[in-house]
C-alpha cells in the first residue's frame, strides 16, 4: 500500500518523456516467480520489437522490490489497484498497444477495459486445473474474465482442453517459458564470488528456497554429517530474524554468505545465504540439491537445479507440479517424507555407483526437451 501512494501521478510523470513513435507493451507479473516465468518473453520481445517501450508492473513487494531496476524494462511500477476509475485512468495514461499477463492474473476491471478498447491482451504460460472456479457450476462470473483475453498461451494440452470445454477457443499450447529461462541461466558463465573456493574438493548439498519445515529434516542431517559434506542453505525468507535463527541452530562451522571471503571460505562447512536473487546461479556448485516448499503448500522451482544437471530431492507436496511428477518417474528426482527418506536419497545419489550421473543426464535432457515456449509465443504475436 505504501508503494502505491500517488501511483497514478508517478506513472503519468514517468511517461511524460516523449515516446517518439514508439509503441507501448505492458507486462504484468504478480510476484518474483511470475517475473522469472515471463522474463524470457520480455527479453525476446525487446529484441523482436525494438519499436516498443516496455512497461512492467508487479502486484507484490517481493517482486517489485527485487526487480524494480530490471534493465529489460523502460519503467517498473506497482500495479495500481483494480478499481474501475483507477484502472480506466491507468490504461488511459499508459495507452498500451499490447498487454501480457503472466500465468495467473485475472483483474476484472483491467481486462474489461482492455477488451472494450480492443487492445490485444495475452496470458502467458497459463495453467488450468479442474478444481479452479472457472470450471465449476457456479463459475459463470469467473469464466467471463477469461473471455476478455485475446489469447491464451497454455503450458499443456490438459489446460487447453479445459478451456475449450467451456467455450474458450483462443488458445494454443506453447509450453512453459520457465524452461527457456533456466536454460539461459545454465548456459551463462556467472560465477558467484568465493564459491569456487568454498566448494573446492567437496561434495556440496545445496538446499534452496527452504522453510522451517524443510529445515527440520535438513538440520538434523547436517549436524550428523558436517565433516562428510559441505552444505549451502538458501532460505526462502532472508530477513534478519530468520537468518539469526538458522545460524544459532547450525552452530560452529556455519557462515553467512555476506561474510564469505578469501580467508574464511576454506574454514566453513555450512554456508547460509542471506541475500536474494542468486539462488539460480548457485545451483551450478551443487552435487545434489534439496528444494524447499514440499512440506508446505508446494515445492518451489526444481527446474533451476535440473537445468544444471543437478539431481533434486523435495518433500511430499509436489503433485500440482508436472515437472516433479515426470522427473520422479524418469529418475532425476526423489520425493521424501522424513529424515530417514532424506538420508536414503542422499546415499543413493552419492554412494550408488553411476546413480548421480544417470540422474544428472536425465535432468539436463528433460530441460532441453521442453524448451521453445518463448519462440512459440513470439511467433504468434500480432499474427
Buried (B, 14 or more C-beta within 10 A) or exposed (E): EEBBEEBBEBBBEBBEEEEEEBEBBBBBBBBBBBBBBBBBBBBBBBEEBEEBBBBBBBBBBBBBEBBBEBEBBBBBBBBBBBEEEBBBBBBEBBEBBBBBBBBBBBBBBBBBBBBEEEBBBBBBBBBBEEEEEBBEEEBEEBBBBBEBBBBBBBBBEBBBEBBEEBEBEBBEBBBBBBBBBBBBBBEEEEEBEBBEEBBEEBBBBBBBBBBBBBBBBBBBBBEEBBEEBBBBBBBBEBEEEBBEEBBEBBEEBBBBBEEBEEEEBEEBBBBBBBEBEBBBBBBBBBBBBBBBBBBBEBBBBBBBBBBBBBBBBBBEBBEEBBBBBBBBEEBBBBBBEEBEBBBEBBEBBBEEEEBBEBBBEBBBBBBEEBBBBBBBBBEEBEE
